[in-house]
Amino acid sequence: MVSEEEWSVSGDDSDFYESSRRTTRPAKRRKLNERGRAKPKKAGIKAEASEARMQPFSLDPVLEALRQQSTMDWEDDRDSRDSFETIIEPLLPEYEESERTFLQSKGRLDEMSTVLYPLSRDEARKIRDGVKSDTQPSTMIALLSAKSRMQPNILRKLLLNRIPSYEQQGTLTPLPTLRAESSVNPQILDALYGIQTTPYNSSFLSRLQGKIGHDHDGAIAVDWETRTPWMNLMCDIREHYSLAHPDREQPVEVDAPITYGCLQACHLPQVHDLLARVFWEGVNVRDSLDYSPEKCTVVATYKKLVVGAAFLSSPQETYITYLVVRAGWDNSQIASSMLYHLIIRNPNKDITLHVSINNPAMLLYNRFGFKAEEFIVGFYEDYLDPNSPQSKNAFRLRLRR
């Protein structure tokens, strides 16, 4: 910015304009060629050629008119007609009367029949300033000062929460809510409202798990993630059939989990058949239903097929009698899951078992912490077939708790 003295000292405004333009004008960028290098300037052409072409002009008349107008301002009393005092002063009596009327309408009587009015912002500020200036203010004044700082201004709150006059007079009438007439039979609506439960085949859960419901009552665990070799084989067979016979009706397979639960009477035929295939004929575990099956038995099922079973002799004598998994369902952590549930359902008790010395299940028991206590020669001679590849000798293992 340039002061008025500098304007008066400068003889020619065009010279100032030229000098300021030369100082504030940004430098031009040099043009670049295709390789990104600056093109050399041509000889004989000066950078000031463009400025020399400009014709100087004078701003003296405009600046002189502005100086004369600024000095003439406020010389005439008529120019004070737009001042703040001239506009606001006639309105002050009306404003004060409105404030008194408003305060009287908001006043309240205390127990001594004294009219109490809400403090204005200026009054609250004066109280706070008085407390600051007073070295030992009274308790009441200190409380009033703290309350005025913590709570919003009461007058402002009253003004913002004021009910408009048209609402006080009740001139507005709410429009009635239009309802679309329903053509539905009322008996159908009553029947729908009377439904307390939804059948499985009509529920959203059936869309997730399949149309055929699975009875998980008494289930210990439900595994949706495990994919066994048998499940993968059946999936490959269905895909091969679909590719070989695209014109025929395609089979629909419903996904289901592997469910771990307690032994039930409906499981006995499949469990006996499974034990006969893996161990020997004549195994009967029906008596396990009478010795706390919720603690001593774990049965793994896929839909209605029993794929694994594990048994303890009794809750008092925690001896594992059988642990078996159906062929095609092994190497899928089913045996580990059944053994885990047997252990955690019988806490603070040692668990023992016998296993053939060349049985791969030895690795499983070692992972759970079973240790060999005794080597028994010919333990399985009376049970295994003479041509059986399994050894007749056994280890006695114990899991100490």
Secondary structure as a PSIPRED ss2 file (coil, helix, strand):
# PSIPRED VFORMAT (PSIPRED V4.0)

   1 M C   1.000  0.000  0.000
   2 V C   1.000  0.000  0.000
   3 S C   1.000  0.000  0.000
   4 E H   0.000  1.000  0.000
   5 E H   0.000  1.000  0.000
   6 E H   0.000  1.000  0.000
   7 W H   0.000  1.000  0.000
   8 S H   0.000  1.000  0.000
   9 V H   0.000  1.000  0.000
  10 S C   1.000  0.000  0.000
  11 G C   1.000  0.000  0.000
  12 D C   1.000  0.000  0.000
  13 D H   0.000  1.000  0.000
  14 S H   0.000  1.000  0.000
  15 D H   0.000  1.000  0.000
  16 F H   0.000  1.000  0.000
  17 Y H   0.000  1.000  0.000
  18 E H   0.000  1.000  0.000
  19 S H   0.000  1.000  0.000
  20 S H   0.000  1.000  0.000
  21 R H   0.000  1.000  0.000
  22 R H   0.000  1.000  0.000
  23 T H   0.000  1.000  0.000
  24 T H   0.000  1.000  0.000
  25 R C   1.000  0.000  0.000
  26 P C   1.000  0.000  0.000
  27 A C   1.000  0.000  0.000
  28 K C   1.000  0.000  0.000
  29 R C   1.000  0.000  0.000
  30 R C   1.000  0.000  0.000
  31 K C   1.000  0.000  0.000
  32 L E   0.000  0.000  1.000
  33 N C   1.000  0.000  0.000
  34 E C   1.000  0.000  0.000
  35 R C   1.000  0.000  0.000
  36 G C   1.000  0.000  0.000
  37 R C   1.000  0.000  0.000
  38 A E   0.000  0.000  1.000
  39 K C   1.000  0.000  0.000
  40 P C   1.000  0.000  0.000
  41 K C   1.000  0.000  0.000
  42 K C   1.000  0.000  0.000
  43 A C   1.000  0.000  0.000
  44 G C   1.000  0.000  0.000
  45 I C   1.000  0.000  0.000
  46 K C   1.000  0.000  0.000
  47 A C   1.000  0.000  0.000
  48 E C   1.000  0.000  0.000
  49 A H   0.000  1.000  0.000
  50 S H   0.000  1.000  0.000
  51 E H   0.000  1.000  0.000
  52 A H   0.000  1.000  0.000
  53 R H   0.000  1.000  0.000
  54 M C   1.000  0.000  0.000
  55 Q C   1.000  0.000  0.000
  56 P C   1.000  0.000  0.000
  57 F C   1.000  0.000  0.000
  58 S C   1.000  0.000  0.000
  59 L C   1.000  0.000  0.000
  60 D H   0.000  1.000  0.000
  61 P H   0.000  1.000  0.000
  62 V H   0.000  1.000  0.000
  63 L H   0.000  1.000  0.000
  64 E H   0.000  1.000  0.000
  65 A H   0.000  1.000  0.000
  66 L H   0.000  1.000  0.000
  67 R H   0.000  1.000  0.000
  68 Q H   0.000  1.000  0.000
  69 Q H   0.000  1.000  0.000
  70 S H   0.000  1.000  0.000
  71 T H   0.000  1.000  0.000
  72 M H   0.000  1.000  0.000
  73 D C   1.000  0.000  0.000
  74 W C   1.000  0.000  0.000
  75 E C   1.000  0.000  0.000
  76 D C   1.000  0.000  0.000
  77 D H   0.000  1.000  0.000
  78 R H   0.000  1.000  0.000
  79 D H   0.000  1.000  0.000
  80 S H   0.000  1.000  0.000
  81 R H   0.000  1.000  0.000
  82 D H   0.000  1.000  0.000
  83 S C   1.000  0.000  0.000
  84 F H   0.000  1.000  0.000
  85 E H   0.000  1.000  0.000
  86 T H   0.000  1.000  0.000
  87 I H   0.000  1.000  0.000
  88 I H   0.000  1.000  0.000
  89 E H   0.000  1.000  0.000
  90 P H   0.000  1.000  0.000
  91 L H   0.000  1.000  0.000
  92 L H   0.000  1.000  0.000
  93 P H   0.000  1.000  0.000
  94 E H   0.000  1.000  0.000
  95 Y H   0.000  1.000  0.000
  96 E H   0.000  1.000  0.000
  97 E H   0.000  1.000  0.000
  98 S H   0.000  1.000  0.000
  99 E H   0.000  1.000  0.000
 100 R H   0.000  1.000  0.000
 101 T H   0.000  1.000  0.000
 102 F H   0.000  1.000  0.000
 103 L H   0.000  1.000  0.000
 104 Q H   0.000  1.000  0.000
 105 S H   0.000  1.000  0.000
 106 K H   0.000  1.000  0.000
 107 G C   1.000  0.000  0.000
 108 R E   0.000  0.000  1.000
 109 L E   0.000  0.000  1.000
 110 D C   1.000  0.000  0.000
 111 E C   1.000  0.000  0.000
 112 M C   1.000  0.000  0.000
 113 S C   1.000  0.000  0.000
 114 T C   1.000  0.000  0.000
 115 V E   0.000  0.000  1.000
 116 L E   0.000  0.000  1.000
 117 Y C   1.000  0.000  0.000
 118 P C   1.000  0.000  0.000
 119 L C   1.000  0.000  0.000
 120 S C   1.000  0.000  0.000
 121 R H   0.000  1.000  0.000
 122 D H   0.000  1.000  0.000
 123 E H   0.000  1.000  0.000
 124 A H   0.000  1.000  0.000
 125 R H   0.000  1.000  0.000
 126 K H   0.000  1.000  0.000
 127 I H   0.000  1.000  0.000
 128 R H   0.000  1.000  0.000
 129 D H   0.000  1.000  0.000
 130 G H   0.000  1.000  0.000
 131 V H   0.000  1.000  0.000
 132 K H   0.000  1.000  0.000
 133 S H   0.000  1.000  0.000
 134 D C   1.000  0.000  0.000
 135 T C   1.000  0.000  0.000
 136 Q C   1.000  0.000  0.000
 137 P C   1.000  0.000  0.000
 138 S C   1.000  0.000  0.000
 139 T H   0.000  1.000  0.000
 140 M H   0.000  1.000  0.000
 141 I H   0.000  1.000  0.000
 142 A H   0.000  1.000  0.000
 143 L H   0.000  1.000  0.000
 144 L H   0.000  1.000  0.000
 145 S H   0.000  1.000  0.000
 146 A H   0.000  1.000  0.000
 147 K H   0.000  1.000  0.000
 148 S H   0.000  1.000  0.000
 149 R H   0.000  1.000  0.000
 150 M H   0.000  1.000  0.000
 151 Q C   1.000  0.000  0.000
 152 P C   1.000  0.000  0.000
 153 N C   1.000  0.000  0.000
 154 I H   0.000  1.000  0.000
 155 L H   0.000  1.000  0.000
 156 R H   0.000  1.000  0.000
 157 K H   0.000  1.000  0.000
 158 L H   0.000  1.000  0.000
 159 L H   0.000  1.000  0.000
 160 L H   0.000  1.000  0.000
 161 N C   1.000  0.000  0.000
 162 R C   1.000  0.000  0.000
 163 I C   1.000  0.000  0.000
 164 P C   1.000  0.000  0.000
 165 S H   0.000  1.000  0.000
 166 Y H   0.000  1.000  0.000
 167 E H   0.000  1.000  0.000
 168 Q H   0.000  1.000  0.000
 169 Q C   1.000  0.000  0.000
 170 G C   1.000  0.000  0.000
 171 T C   1.000  0.000  0.000
 172 L C   1.000  0.000  0.000
 173 T C   1.000  0.000  0.000
 174 P C   1.000  0.000  0.000
 175 L C   1.000  0.000  0.000
 176 P C   1.000  0.000  0.000
 177 T C   1.000  0.000  0.000
 178 L C   1.000  0.000  0.000
 179 R C   1.000  0.000  0.000
 180 A C   1.000  0.000  0.000
 181 E C   1.000  0.000  0.000
 182 S C   1.000  0.000  0.000
 183 S C   1.000  0.000  0.000
 184 V C   1.000  0.000  0.000
 185 N C   1.000  0.000  0.000
 186 P H   0.000  1.000  0.000
 187 Q H   0.000  1.000  0.000
 188 I H   0.000  1.000  0.000
 189 L H   0.000  1.000  0.000
 190 D H   0.000  1.000  0.000
 191 A H   0.000  1.000  0.000
 192 L H   0.000  1.000  0.000
 193 Y H   0.000  1.000  0.000
 194 G C   1.000  0.000  0.000
 195 I C   1.000  0.000  0.000
 196 Q C   1.000  0.000  0.000
 197 T C   1.000  0.000  0.000
 198 T C   1.000  0.000  0.000
 199 P C   1.000  0.000  0.000
 200 Y H   0.000  1.000  0.000
 201 N H   0.000  1.000  0.000
 202 S H   0.000  1.000  0.000
 203 S C   1.000  0.000  0.000
 204 F H   0.000  1.000  0.000
 205 L H   0.000  1.000  0.000
 206 S H   0.000  1.000  0.000
 207 R H   0.000  1.000  0.000
 208 L H   0.000  1.000  0.000
 209 Q H   0.000  1.000  0.000
 210 G C   1.000  0.000  0.000
 211 K C   1.000  0.000  0.000
 212 I C   1.000  0.000  0.000
 213 G C   1.000  0.000  0.000
 214 H C   1.000  0.000  0.000
 215 D C   1.000  0.000  0.000
 216 H C   1.000  0.000  0.000
 217 D C   1.000  0.000  0.000
 218 G C   1.000  0.000  0.000
 219 A E   0.000  0.000  1.000
 220 I E   0.000  0.000  1.000
 221 A E   0.000  0.000  1.000
 222 V E   0.000  0.000  1.000
 223 D E   0.000  0.000  1.000
 224 W C   1.000  0.000  0.000
 225 E C   1.000  0.000  0.000
 226 T C   1.000  0.000  0.000
 227 R C   1.000  0.000  0.000
 228 T C   1.000  0.000  0.000
 229 P H   0.000  1.000  0.000
 230 W H   0.000  1.000  0.000
 231 M H   0.000  1.000  0.000
 232 N H   0.000  1.000  0.000
 233 L H   0.000  1.000  0.000
 234 M H   0.000  1.000  0.000
 235 C H   0.000  1.000  0.000
 236 D H   0.000  1.000  0.000
 237 I H   0.000  1.000  0.000
 238 R H   0.000  1.000  0.000
 239 E H   0.000  1.000  0.000
 240 H H   0.000  1.000  0.000
 241 Y H   0.000  1.000  0.000
 242 S H   0.000  1.000  0.000
 243 L H   0.000  1.000  0.000
 244 A H   0.000  1.000  0.000
 245 H C   1.000  0.000  0.000
 246 P C   1.000  0.000  0.000
 247 D C   1.000  0.000  0.000
 248 R C   1.000  0.000  0.000
 249 E C   1.000  0.000  0.000
 250 Q C   1.000  0.000  0.000
 251 P C   1.000  0.000  0.000
 252 V C   1.000  0.000  0.000
 253 E C   1.000  0.000  0.000
 254 V C   1.000  0.000  0.000
 255 D C   1.000  0.000  0.000
 256 A C   1.000  0.000  0.000
 257 P C   1.000  0.000  0.000
 258 I E   0.000  0.000  1.000
 259 T E   0.000  0.000  1.000
 260 Y E   0.000  0.000  1.000
 261 G E   0.000  0.000  1.000
 262 C C   1.000  0.000  0.000
 263 L C   1.000  0.000  0.000
 264 Q C   1.000  0.000  0.000
 265 A H   0.000  1.000  0.000
 266 C H   0.000  1.000  0.000
 267 H H   0.000  1.000  0.000
 268 L H   0.000  1.000  0.000
 269 P H   0.000  1.000  0.000
 270 Q H   0.000  1.000  0.000
 271 V H   0.000  1.000  0.000
 272 H H   0.000  1.000  0.000
 273 D H   0.000  1.000  0.000
 274 L H   0.000  1.000  0.000
 275 L H   0.000  1.000  0.000
 276 A H   0.000  1.000  0.000
 277 R H   0.000  1.000  0.000
 278 V H   0.000  1.000  0.000
 279 F C   1.000  0.000  0.000
 280 W C   1.000  0.000  0.000
 281 E C   1.000  0.000  0.000
 282 G C   1.000  0.000  0.000
 283 V C   1.000  0.000  0.000
 284 N C   1.000  0.000  0.000
 285 V C   1.000  0.000  0.000
 286 R H   0.000  1.000  0.000
 287 D H   0.000  1.000  0.000
 288 S H   0.000  1.000  0.000
 289 L H   0.000  1.000  0.000
 290 D H   0.000  1.000  0.000
 291 Y C   1.000  0.000  0.000
 292 S C   1.000  0.000  0.000
 293 P H   0.000  1.000  0.000
 294 E H   0.000  1.000  0.000
 295 K H   0.000  1.000  0.000
 296 C H   0.000  1.000  0.000
 297 T E   0.000  0.000  1.000
 298 V E   0.000  0.000  1.000
 299 V E   0.000  0.000  1.000
 300 A E   0.000  0.000  1.000
 301 T E   0.000  0.000  1.000
 302 Y E   0.000  0.000  1.000
 303 K C   1.000  0.000  0.000
 304 K C   1.000  0.000  0.000
 305 L E   0.000  0.000  1.000
 306 V E   0.000  0.000  1.000
 307 V E   0.000  0.000  1.000
 308 G E   0.000  0.000  1.000
 309 A E   0.000  0.000  1.000
 310 A E   0.000  0.000  1.000
 311 F E   0.000  0.000  1.000
 312 L E   0.000  0.000  1.000
 313 S C   1.000  0.000  0.000
 314 S C   1.000  0.000  0.000
 315 P C   1.000  0.000  0.000
 316 Q C   1.000  0.000  0.000
 317 E C   1.000  0.000  0.000
 318 T C   1.000  0.000  0.000
 319 Y E   0.000  0.000  1.000
 320 I E   0.000  0.000  1.000
 321 T E   0.000  0.000  1.000
 322 Y E   0.000  0.000  1.000
 323 L E   0.000  0.000  1.000
 324 V E   0.000  0.000  1.000
 325 V E   0.000  0.000  1.000
 326 R C   1.000  0.000  0.000
 327 A C   1.000  0.000  0.000
 328 G C   1.000  0.000  0.000
 329 W C   1.000  0.000  0.000
 330 D C   1.000  0.000  0.000
 331 N C   1.000  0.000  0.000
 332 S C   1.000  0.000  0.000
 333 Q C   1.000  0.000  0.000
 334 I H   0.000  1.000  0.000
 335 A H   0.000  1.000  0.000
 336 S H   0.000  1.000  0.000
 337 S H   0.000  1.000  0.000
 338 M H   0.000  1.000  0.000
 339 L H   0.000  1.000  0.000
 340 Y H   0.000  1.000  0.000
 341 H H   0.000  1.000  0.000
 342 L H   0.000  1.000  0.000
 343 I H   0.000  1.000  0.000
 344 I H   0.000  1.000  0.000
 345 R C   1.000  0.000  0.000
 346 N C   1.000  0.000  0.000
 347 P C   1.000  0.000  0.000
 348 N C   1.000  0.000  0.000
 349 K C   1.000  0.000  0.000
 350 D C   1.000  0.000  0.000
 351 I E   0.000  0.000  1.000
 352 T E   0.000  0.000  1.000
 353 L E   0.000  0.000  1.000
 354 H E   0.000  0.000  1.000
 355 V E   0.000  0.000  1.000
 356 S E   0.000  0.000  1.000
 357 I C   1.000  0.000  0.000
 358 N C   1.000  0.000  0.000
 359 N C   1.000  0.000  0.000
 360 P C   1.000  0.000  0.000
 361 A H   0.000  1.000  0.000
 362 M H   0.000  1.000  0.000
 363 L H   0.000  1.000  0.000
 364 L H   0.000  1.000  0.000
 365 Y H   0.000  1.000  0.000
 366 N H   0.000  1.000  0.000
 367 R H   0.000  1.000  0.000
 368 F C   1.000  0.000  0.000
 369 G C   1.000  0.000  0.000
 370 F C   1.000  0.000  0.000
 371 K E   0.000  0.000  1.000
 372 A E   0.000  0.000  1.000
 373 E E   0.000  0.000  1.000
 374 E E   0.000  0.000  1.000
 375 F E   0.000  0.000  1.000
 376 I E   0.000  0.000  1.000
 377 V C   1.000  0.000  0.000
 378 G C   1.000  0.000  0.000
 379 F C   1.000  0.000  0.000
 380 Y C   1.000  0.000  0.000
 381 E C   1.000  0.000  0.000
 382 D C   1.000  0.000  0.000
 383 Y C   1.000  0.000  0.000
 384 L C   1.000  0.000  0.000
 385 D C   1.000  0.000  0.000
 386 P C   1.000  0.000  0.000
 387 N C   1.000  0.000  0.000
 388 S C   1.000  0.000  0.000
 389 P C   1.000  0.000  0.000
 390 Q C   1.000  0.000  0.000
 391 S C   1.000  0.000  0.000
 392 K C   1.000  0.000  0.000
 393 N C   1.000  0.000  0.000
 394 A E   0.000  0.000  1.000
 395 F E   0.000  0.000  1.000
 396 R E   0.000  0.000  1.000
 397 L E   0.000  0.000  1.000
 398 R E   0.000  0.000  1.000
 399 L E   0.000  0.000  1.000
 400 R C   1.000  0.000  0.000
 401 R C   1.000  0.000  0.000
